[in-house]
Amino acid sequence: MLQGRAALVTGSTSGIGLAIAETLAAEGARIMMNGFGDADEIEDIRAALVRRHGVEVRYSGADLTEADQIDGLVDDTVSAFGSLDILVNCAGIQIIAPIDEFPLDGWDAIIAIHLSATFHTTRLALPHMKERRWGRIVNMGSAHGLVASPCKAPYVAAKHGVVGFTKATALEAGPWEITCNAICPGFVKTPMYDLQAEGLAAREGRDVEEFVREQVDTRHALPHIISVEEVAATTVFLCSDGGRSISGTTISVDAGWTAI
Ligand code: NAD
């Protein structure tokens, strides 16, 4: 379905981004992976994607808090593949603390990785998409891009920003047949979610499984945690021909969280 398309997926060494890279590769897209992690493990993941799907897969360890490294990331993608057709902004971090105790560098990092990096990758990718009059930009929002929770203020602010930026991008890029949307997941089983659940459960001296059950029951209408494959499937749909006229919107994959 996406044979020959060139895709840059930030934050694709883990969790949702990795599942998106896998699913796009399965559809024939060439992939530029990005994110942190153990070099040998990342190489194993990269080689496995090539083996399983027979597409070209490259990796860049660009740090998205550094604008010049984002420049390099987009340059490397275009030099490797000759184009940049699909951009998925998926990198992320989470820090949980009340506003008046929030570490200042934590605010800066969350805004940089979720919001500023999305601006930088988009501004650098757009000229290449415009040239080919085709493009798909998928930004990883969150239920927290639509509603808030206590002790996650920078994350909530960044994700609301991502939703606004998505709309603005869709309006500007539309004339070139470029779509831009934000996927807003609820609780998705990933290393980021596990780390957060373990930390919060420990802080309250509670069993992790019981804590997760309660979180899911409180927020999700459907009684399950979401899988990375579900978010990846939504991303691929947005990149497919079926997604041609979907732009400037949010798609909730949140098990009913924001239906309240
Ligand atoms: P994860 O921790 O499994 O993956 C995060 C990825 O971002 C990793 O590849 C990591 O190396 C990369 N990353 C972090 N800082 C980076 C930096 N400075 N430069 C480059 N890469 C960096 O997390 P995840 O749960 O898969 O989250 C992926 C996205 O989905 C995030 O934007 C997150 O906010 C969003 N999201 C997650 C959930 C959830 O419940 N897991 C829910 C809603 C939204």
Boltz pocket constraint, residues with backbone or C-beta under 6 A from the ligand:
constraints:
  - pocket:
      binder: B
      contacts: [[A, 10], [A, 11], [A, 12], [A, 13], [A, 14], [A, 15], [A, 16], [A, 17], [A, 34], [A, 35], [A, 36], [A, 37], [A, 61], [A, 62], [A, 63], [A, 64], [A, 65], [A, 89], [A, 90], [A, 91], [A, 92], [A, 93], [A, 113], [A, 140], [A, 141], [A, 142], [A, 143], [A, 184], [A, 185], [A, 186], [A, 187], [A, 188], [A, 189], [A, 190], [A, 191], [A, 192], [A, 193]]
      max_distance: 6.0
